Amino acid sequence: MILSLFGLTNRVAIVTGAGRGIGKGIALGFAEAGADIVIAEIDPALAEETAGEIRAKGRKALVAPTDVRIASQVDHVVEQTLKEFGKIDILVNNAGGWTVFSPVLGIEEQDWDRCIELNLKGAFLCCKAVGKVMVRQKRGAIVNISSLAGFVPFTAAPHYGAAKAAVANLTQTLAMELAPHKVRVNAIAPGSVETDLTDKLYSTQPGLREYRIKTIPLGRLGRPQDIAAAALYLASDAADWVTGETLMVRGGMLGIPSQS
Ligand SMILES: NC(=O)c1ccc[n+]([C@@H]2O[C@H](COP(=O)([O-])OP(=O)(O)OC[C@H]3O[C@@H](n4cnc5c(N)ncnc54)[C@H](O)[C@@H]3O)[C@@H](O)[C@H]2O)c1
């Protein structure tokens, strides 16, 4: 009985940045739980790979080439989704990341803007476009991907930390705005998860990966599946009385060492 609350049978989910890493893990996890997936991804080749794996699980996958920073492209994904499936049950704002590593005093203005655009503006545009549909439906669940970096100092990429803190705040505010319409809005703040994104950081600093693992009480880096499990909970009816929360999924990590 309780397990059925965690199912997503015949739900329709848009997952941004689902071509690889955490977004792909969430898309595949949701498909296993019974959802059809719209892959809103900037890299069409990666999106096709994810789509193939979803179809192999017996669910539908719509590849929607999208740059989440561009409002017209976000609106287009929403139109495509409604045309194909007639509804949007779930939105996961996962597309994000960093561009450069620098302390605050070294960040160039354009790098600051690019990071805020990708992580914060992208989430805002998707929340706005999909939120309007969910309000009309009087139903929906949004899951934003924030970061532990939004809650503790992340000296390698402070602009990224600031953007992710803002994503958590947007989550709380939007949750209040949409609660009367039965639309829930939550976030996940992952600690260090092994993906191409973090590989880039470790490649600049030999020894950092191993050093970080030593600081993680549960003794390992996160896996996309760890975040997918949390996203499944927040997107499903099991979290029917949960909104405005940011769930930390971080193996007990209290800080983010940027140097070994
Ligand atoms: N990996 C971690 O340790 C970690 C920790 C905390 C939070 N996060 C967050 O989780 C999310 C996923 O991270 P990841 O590690 O899987 O990253 P990743 O770089 O491995 O994957 C990101 C995906 O997003 C796509 N993408 C990039 N820009 C896009 C855009 N403008 N529009 C649409 N798609 C775009 C990429 O092509 C890629 O498929 C990000 O928001 C990241 O900030 C990651």
The ligand as an SDF file (V2000), in Angstrom:
LIG
                    3D

 44 48  0  0  0  0  0  0  0  0999 V2000
   27.8680   16.4650   -9.3290 N   0  0  0  0  0  0  0  0  0  0  0  0
   27.8010   17.0400   -8.1270 C   0  0  0  0  0  0  0  0  0  0  0  0
   28.6140   16.7840   -7.2240 O   0  0  0  0  0  0  0  0  0  0  0  0
   26.7100   18.0260   -7.8340 C   0  0  0  0  0  0  0  0  0  0  0  0
   26.5550   18.4420   -6.5130 C   0  0  0  0  0  0  0  0  0  0  0  0
   25.5430   19.3380   -6.2030 C   0  0  0  0  0  0  0  0  0  0  0  0
   24.6960   19.7900   -7.2010 C   0  0  0  0  0  0  0  0  0  0  0  0
   24.8850   19.3630   -8.4800 N   0  0  0  0  0  0  0  0  0  0  0  0
   23.9640   19.8950   -9.4900 C   0  0  0  0  0  0  0  0  0  0  0  0
   23.3050   18.8000  -10.1020 O   0  0  0  0  0  0  0  0  0  0  0  0
   22.9810   19.1380  -11.4510 C   0  0  0  0  0  0  0  0  0  0  0  0
   23.5440   18.0860  -12.3920 C   0  0  0  0  0  0  0  0  0  0  0  0
   24.9440   18.0210  -12.1930 O   0  0  0  0  0  0  0  0  0  0  0  0
   25.8580   16.9180  -12.8900 P   0  0  0  0  0  0  0  0  0  0  0  0
   26.9970   16.7020  -11.9780 O   0  0  0  0  0  0  0  0  0  0  0  0
   25.0380   15.7650  -13.3360 O   0  0  0  0  0  0  0  0  0  0  0  0
   26.3800   17.7560  -14.1580 O   0  0  0  0  0  0  0  0  0  0  0  0
   26.8670   17.2810  -15.6200 P   0  0  0  0  0  0  0  0  0  0  0  0
   27.6730   18.4290  -16.1490 O   0  0  0  0  0  0  0  0  0  0  0  0
   27.4810   15.9330  -15.5730 O   0  0  0  0  0  0  0  0  0  0  0  0
   25.4860   17.1770  -16.4360 O   0  0  0  0  0  0  0  0  0  0  0  0
   24.7520   18.3410  -16.7220 C   0  0  0  0  0  0  0  0  0  0  0  0
   23.8230   18.0780  -17.8970 C   0  0  0  0  0  0  0  0  0  0  0  0
   23.1150   19.3130  -18.1860 O   0  0  0  0  0  0  0  0  0  0  0  0
   23.2240   19.6060  -19.5720 C   0  0  0  0  0  0  0  0  0  0  0  0
   23.1820   21.0720  -19.7380 N   0  0  0  0  0  0  0  0  0  0  0  0
   24.1940   21.9460  -19.5130 C   0  0  0  0  0  0  0  0  0  0  0  0
   23.7950   23.1940  -19.7900 N   0  0  0  0  0  0  0  0  0  0  0  0
   22.5190   23.1160  -20.2050 C   0  0  0  0  0  0  0  0  0  0  0  0
   21.5580   24.0710  -20.6320 C   0  0  0  0  0  0  0  0  0  0  0  0
   21.8640   25.3810  -20.7040 N   0  0  0  0  0  0  0  0  0  0  0  0
   20.3120   23.6560  -20.9820 N   0  0  0  0  0  0  0  0  0  0  0  0
   20.0010   22.3340  -20.9170 C   0  0  0  0  0  0  0  0  0  0  0  0
   20.8640   21.3700  -20.5460 N   0  0  0  0  0  0  0  0  0  0  0  0
   22.1100   21.7610  -20.1780 C   0  0  0  0  0  0  0  0  0  0  0  0
   24.5690   19.0100  -19.9840 C   0  0  0  0  0  0  0  0  0  0  0  0
   24.6540   18.8100  -21.3950 O   0  0  0  0  0  0  0  0  0  0  0  0
   24.5630   17.7180  -19.1790 C   0  0  0  0  0  0  0  0  0  0  0  0
   23.8710   16.6790  -19.8480 O   0  0  0  0  0  0  0  0  0  0  0  0
   23.5210   20.5330  -11.6840 C   0  0  0  0  0  0  0  0  0  0  0  0
   22.5270   21.4960  -11.4360 O   0  0  0  0  0  0  0  0  0  0  0  0
   24.6110   20.6390  -10.6380 C   0  0  0  0  0  0  0  0  0  0  0  0
   24.8940   21.9730  -10.3050 O   0  0  0  0  0  0  0  0  0  0  0  0
   25.8710   18.5010   -8.8250 C   0  0  0  0  0  0  0  0  0  0  0  0
  1  2  1  0
  2  3  2  0
  2  4  1  0
  4  5  1  0
  4 44  2  0
  5  6  2  0
  6  7  1  0
  7  8  2  0
  8  9  1  0
  8 44  1  0
  9 10  1  0
  9 42  1  0
 10 11  1  0
 11 12  1  0
 11 40  1  0
 12 13  1  0
 13 14  1  0
 14 15  2  0
 14 16  1  0
 14 17  1  0
 17 18  1  0
 18 19  2  0
 18 20  1  0
 18 21  1  0
 21 22  1  0
 22 23  1  0
 23 24  1  0
 23 38  1  0
 24 25  1  0
 25 26  1  0
 25 36  1  0
 26 27  1  0
 26 35  1  0
 27 28  2  0
 28 29  1  0
 29 30  1  0
 29 35  2  0
 30 31  1  0
 30 32  2  0
 32 33  1  0
 33 34  2  0
 34 35  1  0
 36 37  1  0
 36 38  1  0
 38 39  1  0
 40 41  1  0
 40 42  1  0
 42 43  1  0
M  CHG  2   8   1  16  -1
M  END
$$$$
